[in-house]
Every structure is written in structure tokens, then in C-alpha cells.
Amino acid sequence: MKIARVESFLVPPRWCFVRVESQDDWVGWGEAIIPKRARAVTGAIADLAENILGRDPDRIEDLVLRMRAGGFFRRGPVLATAMAAIEQALWDLKGHRYGLPVFQFLGGRVRDHVNAYSGIGGDDLKTMIAQAESRVQQGFCGVKLGVPESFHYLEVPERTDRFIQLIAGLRQALGPTIAIAVDFHGRVHRAVARKLAHALVPYDLLWIEEALLPEHDDLQPSVFDGIPINLATGERLVDRWAFKHVLEERRVDIVQPDASITGLFELEKIARMAEAYDVTVAPHCPNGPLCLAATLQVDAVLGNVVWQEYNLGIRDFSQYLENPEALLTDQGRLHTPTGPGLGITINEAAVRQAANGPLVKDPDWQHGDGTYAEW
């Protein structure tokens, strides 16, 4: 059996699906991340396909090594997400060929379900509380919200206090039984991040996510020393080598690898590394159905995964899946899809029909003085 074809499809709202087909008609699907870099990612998928066409799709680790080391210049998020999507598709193909879900290849399940949290939005307290209460009614026991604006290097109290009051009001409305995570999203510079973290301690947050940009992870121990608040990071890190220093230097309490950047098996390896440092895992996944299905296969075999992201804001799986019920939450819990491969069945006709439709792109932000602001 050999790999005959690798295809990519850009589909609304903002997803890139990858299809791998063998010469004897076995098919697997995976997913890449593309915001603002769609042509670069699909080009990388086409380039990496040259490393694996004509080879045995069962030899997944060998194929990943060939894609990773098959060029003198390597790594980086564009190549990583292209490789991750192909790798997911190879696992999906293998699972269908042998009639097994991927988690059976990784040692079998250690859990029956994983708790999910969902994002909430809005820049006023009333909207946030309404969304959070809706999530609680759906059975979620955790929510996450982002900083609704980008802070400059230094800020006046009026702006920082406005955000602190949002968190205070949300905690008061939800009480102590609902977990609240806050995503700084790399939008907050160190001086303001330290100030916000100190002020947010009384509200017992689940974590602060991307408290600083990944390139400033080395500053986290000094910036947040003595502040009793959990730090989470990792959604932009591409492999275990990127996570190695974060773990060794005690920069983080929760790691958040994304299967559409790391790949499925690499996510599992990163989680095993984290376990050796007593660090928990909350996989990043604001993406489409294939990324979620791949992540759930890995969640199933890991004891140190405690939360799974489930972004209701951009989810409309039904048009691309034959079995969308496999990815629905049950009272805030996600169960592992047990069908072969990733456990979901792609509606290929729907994917091909939707391909190259309009995509939602990340916004561009500016500070009041016109300088570029992190989104």
C-alpha cells in the first residue's frame, strides 16, 4: 500500500481540511490552521506531500520525520500546521484500514470523558454574564474570555480597571463553582500584565492564558513571581523541542498544545513530557471538527488532561460531517468518538462543494497612537 494523493481544501468559516488517499482507496482526513496565511499553508501542504507520495502510509512516524527533516530549513508554524494536518490524516487512514479508533493505537483509553470549557465574548458585563449563564445551562462548568482590547506598554488605571471590574462582576454572577479562565492572548505587555495579574488574584481564576507573547515566555518567572495564579501557554508552540524549555525552566502550570500545529502523536508526546514535570494539559482547539476529533483521540489516553477547549462561537460541524453527534457535548463533557480513525465521517461532497468559499480572517488592531497592536 502506498500514498497516492494529498489534497487540501479551504472551507468556511476558516478551516483547511487535508485528504490523504492510498493507492488501494483508503482515505484519511486532517486539519490545518490558516488565519491570514491560507496560501502559504496550502503551498506547504503541497510541498510536504512530495516527501511522502509513493510511501507506505502505515509508517506514520517515519513519514513525519521525512516531512520534518526533508528540507534544510524546517520548523515554524506554517510548515508545522501543514505537517500536522497530513499526520492527522495518516492516523485517520490507518484507523479506517484496521477498523480501530486512533486511541487504540496509543495504548487505549484511561478516561470516559473530558470536561469541556467554552469561550464567551463581548466587551460589557451584561453580555458576558448572559453568555456565561447560557454556557452553564448547557452543562459547562468552565468558561474562558479574552482581554477585549489591546493594552499598550503602559496604561492608565481607567482602562485596566474596566477589565478588572468585568472579571469581578462575572465571578460574582457565576459564584465559586464555575471555573473562569482569562486569555491575555499575547495582547498585554509585561508591566500591564503584572498589574492585571495582581489585581485578578481575588477572583480565583482557573488560569491566565498567554500572559505574555511566546517569545517572552522566559520572562514569566520574574514577572509573575509571588502571584498565586496559574499560567497557561503553548498554543503557538510547534513541537516538544519548543515546549522543552518552557517545562525545564518552570515557566508554566498548564500547557496548551494544538493538534493542528503539533500533530496528533506529537501532542501526546508533549503531554507525556509535561506529566514528568507535574504540569497539566488543556489542549488548544478553537478550530474545526477534524482538529477536535484528533484532539479527543489523544485526550482519551492521557491522565493529565483536565480541560478541553470547545469553542461554540465558530462551530457548525453539521454541514461537513455525516455524524456530527460524535462531537457534541453532553452536559459540558466530551466523549471520545469510537468509530475508526478519528471517529468522525467527513461528507466529502460537502467539503468539495464548499471549497474556496469566503473565509473569516483574524482582525488587525491598532493602538490609539496608530502603532500596531497584538490581536
C-alpha positions in Angstrom: 0.0 0.0 0.0 1.3 3.4 -1.0 0.2 7.0 -0.7 -1.3 8.1 -4.0 -2.7 11.6 -3.4 -2.7 14.5 -0.9 -5.3 17.3 -1.3 -6.2 20.4 0.7 -9.5 22.3 0.9 -10.1 25.7 2.2 -13.7 25.7 3.6 -15.8 28.3 5.6 -15.7 29.6 8.2 -11.9 29.4 8.4 -10.7 25.8 8.1 -8.3 23.9 6.0 -9.0 20.2 5.5 -6.5 17.7 4.2 -7.3 14.5 2.4 -4.8 11.7 2.0 -5.6 8.7 -0.2 -3.8 5.4 -0.7 -3.5 3.5 -4.0 -6.0 1.0 -2.7 -8.6 3.7 -1.9 -8.2 4.1 1.8 -8.8 7.7 2.8 -7.9 9.8 5.9 -8.7 13.4 6.8 -6.8 16.0 8.9 -6.9 19.8 9.5 -4.5 22.7 9.4 -4.7 26.3 10.8 -4.7 29.1 8.2 -5.6 32.5 9.6 -4.1 35.1 7.1 -1.7 32.5 5.8 -4.0 30.3 3.7 -2.0 30.2 0.5 1.3 29.7 2.5 -0.2 26.7 4.3 -1.8 25.1 1.3 1.5 25.6 -0.6 3.4 24.0 2.3 1.0 21.0 2.3 1.7 20.5 -1.5 5.5 20.8 -0.8 5.4 18.3 2.1 3.3 15.9 0.1 6.3 15.4 -2.1 8.2 13.9 0.9 5.6 11.1 1.3 3.9 10.3 -2.0 4.5 6.7 -3.0 5.4 5.7 0.5 3.7 3.3 3.0 1.0 5.3 4.9 1.3 2.9 7.9 4.8 4.2 8.7 3.5 7.4 10.2 6.4 8.3 12.4 8.8 7.7 9.5 6.7 10.0 7.3 6.6 12.7 9.9 10.4 12.6 10.2 10.7 12.8 6.5 8.4 15.9 6.4 10.2 17.5 9.4 13.7 16.9 8.2 13.1 16.7 4.5 14.3 20.2 3.9 17.3 22.1 5.2 15.1 24.8 6.6 12.5 23.4 8.9 10.0 24.1 11.7 8.0 27.2 12.0 4.2 27.4 12.3 3.4 27.2 8.6 5.3 24.0 8.0 4.2 22.7 11.3 0.5 23.0 10.7 0.8 21.6 7.2 2.7 18.6 8.6 0.2 18.2 11.4 -2.8 18.1 9.0 -1.1 15.4 6.9 -0.2 13.5 10.0 -3.7 13.5 11.4 -5.0 12.3 8.0 -2.5 9.4 8.1 -3.7 8.3 11.5 -7.3 8.6 10.3 -6.5 6.5 7.2 -4.7 3.9 9.4 -7.6 3.7 11.8 -10.1 3.1 8.9 -7.8 0.5 7.4 -7.6 -1.6 10.6 -11.1 -0.7 11.9 -9.9 0.9 15.1 -10.1 4.4 16.6 -6.8 6.1 16.9 -6.8 5.9 20.7 -6.4 2.1 20.5 -3.0 2.6 18.8 -1.9 4.9 21.6 -2.5 2.5 24.5 -6.2 2.6 24.9 -8.4 4.9 27.0 -7.7 6.0 30.5 -10.8 8.1 30.8 -14.5 8.0 29.9 -14.9 11.7 29.1 -13.1 15.0 29.3 -14.5 18.2 30.8 -15.0 21.0 28.2 -14.9 24.7 28.7 -16.3 27.2 26.2 -15.4 30.8 25.3 -17.6 33.8 25.9 -17.3 37.2 24.3 -18.5 40.8 24.5 -16.9 43.9 26.0 -19.6 44.7 28.6 -20.5 42.8 31.7 -24.2 42.2 30.8 -23.3 40.4 27.6 -20.6 38.4 29.2 -22.8 37.3 32.1 -25.6 36.3 29.7 -23.2 34.2 27.6 -21.7 32.6 30.6 -25.1 31.7 32.1 -26.1 30.2 28.8 -23.0 28.0 28.9 -23.8 26.9 32.5 -27.3 26.0 31.4 -25.7 23.9 28.6 -23.8 22.0 31.3 -20.4 23.6 31.1 -18.6 24.2 34.4 -15.9 26.4 32.9 -15.7 29.4 30.6 -12.9 31.5 29.1 -12.9 35.1 28.0 -10.3 37.2 26.3 -9.0 40.6 27.1 -11.4 42.6 24.9 -8.9 45.2 23.9 -5.1 45.5 23.4 -3.2 47.3 26.1 -0.2 49.5 25.3 3.2 49.1 27.1 1.8 51.3 30.0 -1.8 52.1 30.7 -3.9 54.5 32.7 -5.9 53.0 35.6 -9.2 53.7 33.8 -8.5 51.1 31.1 -7.1 48.3 33.3 -9.8 48.9 36.0 -12.5 48.4 33.4 -11.3 44.9 32.6 -10.8 44.0 36.3 -14.4 45.0 37.0 -15.6 42.8 34.2 -13.9 39.8 35.9 -15.2 40.8 39.3 -18.7 41.1 38.0 -18.5 37.8 36.2 -17.2 36.0 39.3 -20.0 37.5 41.4 -22.6 36.4 38.9 -21.3 32.8 38.5 -20.3 32.1 42.0 -17.4 29.8 43.2 -18.5 26.6 41.4 -17.8 27.7 37.8 -14.2 27.9 36.5 -13.2 31.2 34.8 -10.1 31.3 32.6 -8.7 34.6 31.1 -6.8 34.7 27.8 -4.4 37.6 27.6 -3.7 36.4 24.0 -0.3 38.0 24.0 -2.0 41.3 23.9 -0.7 42.5 27.2 2.9 43.8 27.8 4.8 42.8 30.9 4.2 45.9 33.1 0.5 45.8 32.5 0.3 42.0 32.7 1.9 42.1 36.1 -0.5 44.7 37.3 -3.6 42.9 36.0 -2.4 39.5 37.4 -2.0 41.0 40.9 -5.5 42.6 40.7 -7.1 39.4 39.4 -5.9 37.1 42.3 -9.0 37.6 44.4 -11.2 36.1 41.7 -9.6 32.7 41.8 -9.1 32.2 38.0 -8.5 28.8 36.5 -5.6 30.3 34.6 -4.2 33.2 32.7 -3.5 32.1 29.1 -0.7 33.6 27.0 0.0 36.1 29.8 2.9 37.2 27.6 3.8 36.5 24.0 5.5 33.2 23.4 8.8 35.0 22.6 8.7 36.4 26.1 8.0 33.1 27.9 11.4 33.4 29.5 10.2 36.5 31.4 7.2 34.8 33.1 9.0 33.5 36.2 10.3 37.0 37.1 7.1 38.9 36.0 4.7 36.7 37.9 6.8 35.5 40.8 4.8 35.5 44.0 1.5 35.9 42.3 -0.7 32.9 43.1 -2.3 32.4 39.7 -1.9 29.6 37.2 -0.1 30.4 33.9 -1.0 28.6 30.7 0.7 28.7 27.3 1.6 26.7 24.2 -1.0 27.2 21.5 1.7 28.7 19.2 4.4 26.2 20.0 5.1 23.7 17.3 6.7 20.6 18.9 8.2 19.1 22.0 11.5 21.0 21.5 9.6 24.2 21.8 7.9 23.0 25.0 11.2 21.6 26.5 12.5 25.0 27.8 9.0 26.1 29.0 8.9 23.0 31.1 12.5 22.8 32.2 12.5 26.4 33.4 9.2 26.2 35.3 7.6 28.9 33.2 4.1 27.4 33.1 1.4 25.4 35.0 -0.7 24.3 32.1 0.5 23.6 28.6 -1.9 24.0 25.7 -0.6 22.3 22.5 -2.8 22.4 19.5 -3.1 19.2 17.4 -3.4 21.3 14.2 0.1 22.7 14.8 1.9 19.9 16.7 0.1 16.9 15.1 -1.7 14.2 16.9 1.1 12.0 18.1 3.3 15.0 18.9 0.6 16.3 21.2 0.6 13.0 23.1 4.4 13.2 23.4 4.3 16.8 24.7 1.7 15.8 27.3 3.9 12.9 28.5 6.8 15.4 28.9 4.5 17.7 30.9 3.5 14.8 33.1 7.1 14.4 34.2 7.0 18.0 35.5 3.6 17.6 37.2 2.2 20.0 34.6 -1.4 19.6 33.4 -2.6 19.8 29.8 -5.6 21.7 28.3 -5.3 21.3 24.6 -6.0 24.3 22.5 -8.7 23.8 19.9 -10.7 26.8 18.6 -10.7 25.0 15.3 -12.8 22.8 13.1 -14.2 19.2 13.5 -11.1 17.3 12.5 -8.8 19.1 14.9 -11.3 18.5 17.7 -11.7 14.8 16.8 -8.0 14.3 16.6 -7.5 16.0 20.0 -10.2 13.9 21.6 -8.4 10.7 20.5 -5.3 11.9 22.4 -7.3 13.2 25.4 -8.6 9.7 25.8 -5.2 8.2 26.6 -3.8 10.9 28.9 -4.4 11.2 32.6 -3.1 14.8 32.9 -5.6 16.4 30.5 -8.1 18.2 32.7 -9.9 20.6 30.3 -10.7 20.6 26.6 -11.4 23.8 24.7 -14.7 23.7 22.8 -15.4 27.0 21.0 -19.2 27.2 20.3 -18.7 30.6 18.6 -17.5 29.2 15.3 -18.7 25.7 15.3 -21.0 24.5 12.6 -19.9 20.9 12.1 -23.1 19.5 10.7 -22.6 20.5 7.0 -19.2 18.7 6.8 -19.9 15.6 8.9 -22.1 12.5 8.4 -22.1 12.0 12.2 -21.9 15.5 13.9 -23.3 14.0 17.1 -19.9 12.4 17.7 -18.6 15.9 18.6 -21.5 17.3 20.6 -21.1 17.9 24.3 -23.1 16.1 27.0 -23.7 18.3 30.0 -20.3 20.0 29.4 -18.5 16.8 28.8 -16.9 15.5 25.6 -16.8 11.8 24.9 -14.2 10.1 22.7 -15.5 9.3 19.2 -15.2 5.5 19.0 -15.5 5.0 15.2 -12.5 4.1 13.2 -9.7 6.6 12.7 -10.6 10.0 14.2 -14.1 8.7 14.8 -15.9 11.1 12.5 -17.1 10.7 8.9 -16.4 13.6 6.6 -19.1 14.4 4.0 -16.6 14.7 1.1 -19.2 16.1 -1.4 -20.0 18.9 1.0 -16.3 19.7 1.5 -15.6 19.8 -2.2 -18.7 22.0 -2.8 -17.8 24.5 -0.1 -14.1 24.6 -1.0 -12.7 28.1 -1.7 -15.7 29.8 -0.2 -15.3 33.1 1.8 -13.1 32.7 4.9 -13.2 34.6 8.2 -9.9 36.2 8.9 -8.3 37.5 12.1 -8.6 41.2 12.5 -5.9 43.9 12.6 -5.7 46.1 15.7 -4.1 49.5 16.3 -3.4 51.5 19.4 -4.8 55.0 19.7 -1.5 56.4 18.6 -1.6 54.4 15.4 1.0 51.8 16.3 0.4 48.1 15.6 -1.4 46.2 18.4 -1.5 42.5 19.0 -4.9 40.9 18.3 
